[in-house]
Amino acid sequence: MAVHPPQDLEQHLKILYHTYRHTPDIDAKSLFFSPTCLQICRPTPSYSATSRSQIVRHLKDAQAGKVPLTQSTASDSPASLSKDEIVAADTGRYTIRPLRSSEHSFGDGVATAAVGLTPADLQAIAEAQGWIGMRVDLWDERSGDTLLVKVQYWWRLEAAGHETDLGEEGDGKVWRQCLHDIMYLGPRDSTEGEMGLEIMR
């Protein structure tokens, strides 16, 4: 598991993410995921997945406004978003950067237990398979309490299928998303767009 990807690979993963982001059909988006792509969610461990099809189901729920939000206040009332408050395609923004060395971990075990693994298990798999991680913050530019999502995406090389947007490597493999590690799901909290990163649409 590389601490920092080479610059050409970093750019390749950024292009892959941008293409994924601008693929409107959710079923088509799924081609960017490994069939065994995992999802863990630190604020809401039950919002997990152990396959591409489960993640697609979560994405379709999110499109309908069904997102288990991180509580931003001390209120005990359930947090939710209306369809108008989710990240819209025309007003959505994001930043993407390689993970820092301090971010190469998978939490305290509560979130990973939902997929039947420990943080040490994930660490060992990531190292054995050469995973590369990138941090994405995604939000909506409209005013109000619109959604902010903070995710650590992980990619690994896999055998290419029939996909045309993944950029096949010379050895017949492609980089696919293999883990979505959700750090935060909730209203914008003024941390979006920080650190001087380029803000992308």
Secondary structure, 3 states (H helix, E strand, C coil): CCCCCCHHHHHHHHHHHHHHHCCCCHHHHHHHEEEEEEEEECCCCCCCECCHHHHHHHHHHHHCCCCCCCCCCCCCCCCCCCHHHCCCCCCEEEEEEECCHHHCCCCCCHHHHCCCCCHHHHHHHHHHHCCEEEEEEEEECCCCCCEEEEEEEEEEEEECCCCCCCCCCCCCEEEEEEEEEEEEEEECCCCCCCCCCCCEC
